[in-house]
Amino acid sequence: MRKTLNCGLQVNAAGRCVGSFCPEPATLVVTFISRHSTAQQDPLGYCAGCVDLRFVDDEAYDKRHRNGVGIGLPNIARRSWYEIREPTETEAAELAYERAAEERWKAEGRIGEYRRIAELHSAAKVDGVLVDPWTASGCVALHDALSEKNRARWLAMPTAQQCHLAIKLTMGGKR
């Protein structure tokens, strides 16, 4: 799932490349240059490897399409149709903040594990209990809405009880 940062740059969770299943951090910004539209396109964050694979020069692009190679590959594009650049200071700062998410999640303990599950959209075990992203987002929403006194009580509960209570209170579960 792509995430749009405050600067408008789209990246995958934790500041990763938007290339399919690429675990590398985004280091280059790619923007489509439209000649016929006045609407600004959102820039995408890619790693250098994905840029080299996906964006080819005009001659190679024409050769592939002339020979029928790459016609079925929608991920090949003309480099001249895109602006490929290094991130600006603002984009670089936001990317660095996103890349530091793992450390922030570890520092928060159990609630950080819930945040990680919700952000990455993948289930994981928390203290031996398998927690799905929907439940984890409910736990995060409840944690952030509680007062300090009630938050301490909620954090003292076992994981299964936290998840049950979060779904019940925030997501409209059965009472």
Backbone as CSV, one residue per row, in Angstrom:
resi,resn,N_x,N_y,N_z,CA_x,CA_y,CA_z,C_x,C_y,C_z
1,MET,0.837,-1.178,0.000,0.000,0.000,0.000,0.888,1.249,0.000
2,ARG,0.603,2.138,-0.907,1.364,3.372,-0.967,0.901,4.344,0.095
3,LYS,1.841,5.135,0.526,1.576,6.144,1.536,2.036,7.482,0.974
4,THR,1.189,8.492,1.053,1.558,9.825,0.578,2.074,10.636,1.759
5,LEU,3.312,11.076,1.670,3.916,11.883,2.720,3.375,13.307,2.639
6,ASN,3.646,14.110,3.643,3.162,15.496,3.672,3.669,16.315,2.491
7,CYS,4.853,16.004,1.979,5.417,16.740,0.847,4.803,16.313,-0.482
8,GLY,3.953,15.276,-0.482,3.302,14.812,-1.703,3.956,13.593,-2.322
9,LEU,5.107,13.186,-1.814,5.824,12.026,-2.339,5.122,10.739,-1.912
10,GLN,4.918,9.839,-2.869,4.296,8.550,-2.564,5.375,7.485,-2.435
11,VAL,5.350,6.770,-1.315,6.282,5.676,-1.054,5.507,4.534,-0.417
12,ASN,6.134,3.378,-0.318,5.534,2.276,0.423,5.821,2.473,1.904
13,ALA,5.267,1.619,2.726,5.428,1.739,4.171,6.907,1.784,4.549
14,ALA,7.228,2.544,5.572,8.581,2.711,6.092,9.532,3.312,5.057
15,GLY,9.024,4.119,4.137,9.867,4.820,3.176,10.488,3.935,2.121
16,ARG,9.844,2.818,1.811,10.398,1.890,0.831,9.992,2.273,-0.592
17,CYS,10.704,1.686,-1.558,10.486,1.897,-2.987,9.081,1.447,-3.383
18,VAL,8.444,2.165,-4.316,7.099,1.797,-4.764,7.111,0.708,-5.822
19,GLY,8.305,0.248,-6.233,8.387,-0.879,-7.160,7.770,-2.111,-6.524
20,SER,7.195,-2.987,-7.312,6.489,-4.158,-6.799,7.374,-5.002,-5.892
21,PHE,6.987,-5.125,-4.649,7.637,-5.971,-3.649,9.109,-5.641,-3.442
22,CYS,9.518,-4.445,-3.711,10.916,-4.032,-3.541,11.140,-3.619,-2.082
23,PRO,12.074,-4.257,-1.387,12.313,-3.916,0.017,13.300,-2.772,0.215
24,GLU,13.853,-2.239,-0.864,14.871,-1.188,-0.767,14.247,0.163,-0.400
25,PRO,15.004,1.020,0.282,14.488,2.361,0.586,14.422,3.223,-0.675
26,ALA,13.481,4.128,-0.709,13.320,5.043,-1.842,14.443,6.073,-1.790
27,THR,15.178,6.196,-2.905,16.291,7.138,-2.957,16.172,8.128,-4.115
28,LEU,15.272,7.859,-5.064,15.066,8.747,-6.206,13.594,9.114,-6.318
29,VAL,13.321,10.289,-6.848,11.955,10.769,-7.030,11.664,10.809,-8.523
30,VAL,10.549,10.170,-8.914,10.164,10.094,-10.325,8.804,10.758,-10.485
31,THR,8.708,11.691,-11.430,7.459,12.400,-11.703,7.162,12.318,-13.191
32,PHE,5.926,11.981,-13.530,5.497,11.924,-14.925,5.349,13.340,-15.451
33,ILE,5.900,13.591,-16.628,5.808,14.909,-17.260,4.684,14.853,-18.290
34,SER,3.610,15.558,-18.034,2.462,15.571,-18.941,2.530,16.797,-19.837
35,ARG,2.384,16.567,-21.122,2.409,17.679,-22.068,1.015,18.225,-22.332
36,HIS,-0.012,17.459,-21.999,-1.372,17.840,-22.367,-2.280,18.095,-21.164
37,SER,-1.748,18.008,-19.978,-2.572,18.182,-18.791,-1.955,19.249,-17.896
38,THR,-2.822,19.976,-17.220,-2.337,20.986,-16.283,-2.286,20.444,-14.864
39,ALA,-2.846,19.246,-14.645,-2.851,18.655,-13.311,-1.453,18.166,-12.952
40,GLN,-1.031,18.476,-11.753,0.274,18.050,-11.274,0.210,16.583,-10.856
41,GLN,1.155,15.777,-11.326,1.218,14.371,-10.962,1.987,14.212,-9.655
42,ASP,1.541,13.283,-8.810,2.250,13.023,-7.564,3.560,12.307,-7.862
43,PRO,4.651,12.746,-7.248,5.925,12.063,-7.456,5.947,10.729,-6.707
44,LEU,6.695,9.782,-7.236,6.828,8.456,-6.640,8.271,8.240,-6.215
45,GLY,8.465,7.558,-5.098,9.802,7.249,-4.606,10.237,5.867,-5.063
46,TYR,11.356,5.777,-5.762,11.909,4.514,-6.252,13.337,4.355,-5.756
47,CYS,13.817,3.124,-5.724,15.236,2.873,-5.491,15.942,2.943,-6.845
48,ALA,17.256,3.065,-6.845,18.013,3.207,-8.087,17.876,1.963,-8.967
49,GLY,17.807,0.783,-8.371,17.677,-0.449,-9.144,16.367,-0.515,-9.920
50,CYS,15.280,-0.136,-9.287,13.977,-0.154,-9.960,13.904,0.901,-11.062
51,VAL,14.559,2.043,-10.861,14.579,3.078,-11.897,15.319,2.551,-13.123
52,ASP,16.453,1.884,-12.903,17.220,1.344,-14.033,16.438,0.272,-14.781
53,LEU,15.662,-0.546,-14.069,14.882,-1.605,-14.717,13.643,-1.073,-15.421
54,ARG,12.975,-0.124,-14.807,11.676,0.318,-15.307,11.764,1.409,-16.372
55,PHE,12.668,2.353,-16.215,12.734,3.507,-17.111,13.922,3.342,-18.055
56,VAL,13.628,3.123,-19.322,14.676,2.911,-20.327,14.713,4.098,-21.281
57,ASP,15.850,4.259,-21.976,15.961,5.371,-22.923,15.035,5.137,-24.118
58,ASP,14.812,6.178,-24.899,13.853,6.118,-26.011,14.217,5.057,-27.039
59,GLU,15.500,4.930,-27.333,15.937,3.962,-28.338,15.643,2.527,-27.885
60,ALA,15.962,2.209,-26.643,15.694,0.869,-26.124,14.187,0.603,-26.039
61,TYR,13.436,1.637,-25.662,11.977,1.502,-25.584,11.395,1.191,-26.968
62,ASP,11.799,1.955,-27.975,11.311,1.735,-29.343,11.735,0.368,-29.860
63,LYS,12.963,-0.031,-29.579,13.464,-1.335,-30.032,12.656,-2.473,-29.416
64,ARG,12.360,-2.380,-28.125,11.569,-3.421,-27.454,10.177,-3.531,-28.060
65,HIS,9.567,-2.405,-28.319,8.212,-2.432,-28.877,8.193,-2.814,-30.359
66,ARG,9.244,-2.475,-31.070,9.340,-2.854,-32.477,9.518,-4.366,-32.617
67,ASN,10.290,-4.957,-31.714,10.548,-6.400,-31.753,9.485,-7.199,-31.006
68,GLY,8.577,-6.530,-30.370,7.530,-7.229,-29.622,7.961,-7.646,-28.231
69,VAL,9.149,-7.274,-27.826,9.641,-7.604,-26.490,9.212,-6.491,-25.545
70,GLY,8.574,-6.852,-24.487,8.182,-5.863,-23.500,6.805,-5.277,-23.717
71,ILE,6.094,-5.718,-24.747,4.747,-5.196,-24.974,3.834,-5.595,-23.825
72,GLY,4.023,-6.807,-23.330,3.195,-7.276,-22.219,3.717,-6.833,-20.869
73,LEU,4.771,-6.027,-20.858,5.354,-5.574,-19.599,4.961,-4.123,-19.343
74,PRO,3.944,-3.897,-18.549,3.507,-2.524,-18.318,4.465,-1.728,-17.451
75,ASN,5.499,-2.383,-16.913,6.391,-1.663,-16.020,7.594,-1.060,-16.745
76,ILE,7.613,-1.098,-18.077,8.679,-0.478,-18.847,8.163,0.862,-19.380
77,ALA,8.943,1.934,-19.187,8.492,3.259,-19.603,9.650,4.041,-20.203
78,ARG,9.299,5.030,-21.037,10.309,5.914,-21.627,10.860,6.842,-20.549
79,ARG,12.154,6.901,-20.460,12.793,7.769,-19.475,12.520,9.240,-19.787
80,SER,12.362,9.596,-21.052,12.156,10.998,-21.423,10.785,11.522,-20.992
81,TRP,9.858,10.637,-20.684,8.530,11.074,-20.247,8.489,11.370,-18.749
82,TYR,9.588,11.126,-18.044,9.623,11.263,-16.591,10.788,12.148,-16.165
83,GLU,10.571,12.847,-15.074,11.652,13.587,-14.436,12.172,12.700,-13.311
84,ILE,13.448,12.361,-13.347,14.068,11.517,-12.325,15.116,12.367,-11.627
85,ARG,14.972,12.516,-10.310,15.856,13.412,-9.574,16.086,12.890,-8.156
86,GLU,17.026,13.515,-7.485,17.271,13.244,-6.068,16.161,13.929,-5.248
87,PRO,15.852,13.411,-4.059,14.826,14.076,-3.237,15.289,15.461,-2.759
88,THR,14.323,16.345,-2.624,14.620,17.663,-2.063,14.889,17.509,-0.571
89,GLU,15.270,18.604,0.091,15.548,18.542,1.530,14.315,18.099,2.315
90,THR,13.165,18.648,1.965,11.927,18.282,2.655,11.590,16.817,2.438
91,GLU,11.685,16.369,1.190,11.390,14.964,0.881,12.384,14.036,1.572
92,ALA,13.664,14.420,1.588,14.685,13.590,2.235,14.441,13.495,3.741
93,ALA,14.029,14.605,4.350,13.748,14.585,5.789,12.555,13.684,6.099
94,GLU,11.516,13.754,5.287,10.348,12.905,5.521,10.663,11.433,5.248
95,LEU,11.481,11.161,4.245,11.899,9.782,3.986,12.721,9.233,5.152
96,ALA,13.612,10.052,5.700,14.414,9.617,6.850,13.522,9.331,8.057
97,TYR,12.513,10.162,8.257,11.570,9.928,9.355,10.822,8.609,9.152
98,GLU,10.386,8.350,7.925,9.674,7.101,7.632,10.574,5.883,7.817
99,ARG,11.843,5.998,7.420,12.769,4.869,7.564,13.052,4.557,9.027
100,ALA,12.914,5.542,9.900,13.161,5.343,11.322,11.948,4.776,12.045
101,ALA,10.918,4.403,11.312,9.687,3.897,11.929,9.933,2.637,12.746
102,GLU,10.771,1.735,12.252,11.031,0.483,12.976,11.570,0.762,14.382
103,GLU,12.507,1.710,14.519,13.063,2.049,15.831,11.991,2.658,16.739
104,ARG,11.136,3.510,16.167,10.058,4.104,16.963,9.099,3.030,17.448
105,TRP,8.762,2.083,16.564,7.842,1.022,16.951,8.444,0.142,18.048
106,LYS,9.737,-0.156,17.950,10.390,-0.978,18.980,10.406,-0.260,20.314
107,ALA,10.614,1.044,20.308,10.676,1.820,21.542,9.326,1.885,22.248
108,GLU,8.238,1.763,21.504,6.908,1.856,22.108,6.433,0.551,22.744
109,GLY,7.116,-0.544,22.510,6.708,-1.814,23.102,5.546,-2.444,22.365
110,ARG,4.570,-2.913,23.129,3.443,-3.624,22.538,2.614,-2.732,21.614
111,ILE,2.378,-1.498,22.009,1.598,-0.606,21.147,2.370,-0.321,19.853
112,GLY,3.689,-0.312,19.914,4.504,-0.168,18.713,4.338,-1.354,17.777
113,GLU,4.186,-2.548,18.351,3.928,-3.727,17.520,2.575,-3.599,16.827
114,TYR,1.571,-3.072,17.539,0.260,-2.833,16.917,0.383,-1.814,15.781
115,ARG,1.135,-0.731,16.025,1.330,0.286,14.994,2.024,-0.305,13.765
116,ARG,3.012,-1.171,13.996,3.737,-1.806,12.891,2.793,-2.672,12.053
117,ILE,1.962,-3.458,12.719,1.015,-4.327,12.019,0.033,-3.494,11.201
118,ALA,-0.485,-2.426,11.790,-1.457,-1.579,11.092,-0.809,-0.858,9.905
119,GLU,0.418,-0.384,10.069,1.102,0.354,9.010,1.496,-0.548,7.843
120,LEU,1.996,-1.741,8.145,2.466,-2.652,7.101,1.359,-3.528,6.529
121,HIS,0.175,-3.472,7.103,-0.976,-4.240,6.618,-0.680,-5.737,6.560
122,SER,-0.026,-6.250,7.604,0.266,-7.679,7.640,0.129,-8.181,9.066
123,ALA,-0.497,-9.330,9.213,-0.717,-9.906,10.533,0.609,-10.371,11.133
124,ALA,0.684,-10.349,12.452,1.879,-10.812,13.162,1.457,-11.220,14.573
125,LYS,2.312,-12.000,15.221,2.034,-12.412,16.593,2.552,-11.364,17.559
126,VAL,1.700,-11.042,18.516,2.048,-10.129,19.595,1.835,-10.898,20.880
127,ASP,2.899,-11.185,21.577,2.854,-11.974,22.817,2.116,-13.297,22.609
128,GLY,2.351,-13.948,21.486,1.762,-15.255,21.210,0.368,-15.222,20.619
129,VAL,-0.210,-14.049,20.424,-1.556,-13.917,19.868,-1.430,-13.337,18.458
130,LEU,-2.019,-14.009,17.480,-1.976,-13.515,16.112,-2.940,-12.340,15.979
131,VAL,-2.398,-11.183,15.594,-3.183,-9.948,15.490,-3.213,-9.519,14.029
132,ASP,-4.418,-9.312,13.514,-4.578,-8.870,12.125,-4.529,-7.337,12.071
133,PRO,-4.353,-6.768,10.891,-4.247,-5.300,10.783,-5.492,-4.546,11.241
134,TRP,-6.667,-5.108,11.018,-7.899,-4.436,11.424,-7.947,-4.316,12.947
135,THR,-7.615,-5.397,13.646,-7.599,-5.381,15.110,-6.497,-4.462,15.622
136,ALA,-5.331,-4.510,14.988,-4.217,-3.658,15.410,-4.564,-2.179,15.265
137,SER,-5.248,-1.814,14.184,-5.623,-0.401,14.025,-6.645,0.004,15.083
138,GLY,-7.511,-0.915,15.499,-8.439,-0.638,16.594,-7.699,-0.428,17.905
139,CYS,-6.663,-1.240,18.153,-5.862,-1.089,19.368,-5.127,0.251,19.378
140,VAL,-4.600,0.649,18.238,-3.899,1.930,18.143,-4.877,3.083,18.361
141,ALA,-6.049,3.003,17.745,-7.047,4.070,17.900,-7.494,4.191,19.352
142,LEU,-7.713,3.049,20.013,-8.130,3.078,21.418,-7.014,3.631,22.292
143,HIS,-5.800,3.169,22.076,-4.660,3.642,22.865,-4.504,5.153,22.763
144,ASP,-4.605,5.686,21.555,-4.423,7.115,21.363,-5.569,7.942,21.941
145,ALA,-6.757,7.345,22.092,-7.919,8.075,22.598,-8.045,8.019,24.118
146,LEU,-7.377,7.082,24.763,-7.526,6.925,26.218,-6.773,7.994,26.994
147,SER,-7.262,8.284,28.201,-6.543,9.177,29.103,-5.346,8.411,29.678
148,GLU,-4.436,9.128,30.327,-3.232,8.486,30.873,-3.585,7.406,31.902
149,LYS,-4.563,7.660,32.745,-4.965,6.699,33.777,-5.537,5.433,33.133
150,ASN,-6.451,5.611,32.191,-7.059,4.457,31.534,-6.088,3.757,30.587
151,ARG,-5.165,4.514,30.017,-4.162,3.919,29.132,-3.275,2.952,29.913
152,ALA,-2.896,3.328,31.139,-2.063,2.452,31.970,-2.817,1.162,32.307
153,ARG,-4.101,1.278,32.603,-4.909,0.084,32.891,-5.020,-0.801,31.654
154,TRP,-5.225,-0.175,30.488,-5.384,-0.943,29.258,-4.083,-1.650,28.875
155,LEU,-2.957,-0.969,29.069,-1.670,-1.573,28.732,-1.308,-2.725,29.657
156,ALA,-1.884,-2.756,30.856,-1.609,-3.845,31.793,-2.383,-5.122,31.441
157,MET,-3.369,-5.021,30.576,-4.178,-6.190,30.185,-3.374,-7.126,29.281
158,PRO,-3.764,-8.407,29.251,-3.138,-9.319,28.290,-3.518,-8.920,26.859
159,THR,-2.737,-9.364,25.907,-2.929,-8.985,24.505,-4.311,-9.358,23.987
160,ALA,-4.761,-10.563,24.271,-6.070,-11.008,23.781,-7.183,-10.118,24.327
161,GLN,-7.081,-9.744,25.581,-8.097,-8.884,26.196,-8.030,-7.472,25.604
162,GLN,-6.822,-6.971,25.343,-6.681,-5.656,24.713,-7.360,-5.636,23.341
163,CYS,-7.098,-6.687,22.560,-7.668,-6.752,21.206,-9.191,-6.831,21.267
164,HIS,-9.709,-7.656,22.171,-11.155,-7.795,22.299,-11.793,-6.463,22.690
165,LEU,-11.217,-5.806,23.661,-11.758,-4.532,24.126,-11.655,-3.453,23.046
166,ALA,-10.550,-3.434,22.321,-10.383,-2.429,21.263,-11.433,-2.602,20.178
167,ILE,-11.682,-3.836,19.771,-12.700,-4.076,18.743,-14.079,-3.711,19.269
168,LYS,-14.330,-4.075,20.484,-15.629,-3.797,21.092,-15.905,-2.293,21.193
169,LEU,-14.905,-1.529,21.584,-15.114,-0.101,21.827,-14.932,0.786,20.593
170,THR,-14.022,0.439,19.714,-13.736,1.343,18.597,-14.337,0.923,17.264
171,MET,-14.548,-0.363,17.086,-14.975,-0.843,15.774,-16.414,-1.350,15.778
172,GLY,-17.122,-1.163,16.850,-18.532,-1.552,16.878,-18.764,-3.044,16.994
173,GLY,-17.867,-3.730,17.694,-18.046,-5.177,17.905,-19.238,-5.452,18.805
174,LYS,-19.666,-6.710,18.872,-20.816,-7.064,19.703,-20.495,-6.811,21.162
175,ARG,-21.525,-6.403,21.901,-21.343,-6.129,23.327,-21.871,-7.253,24.152
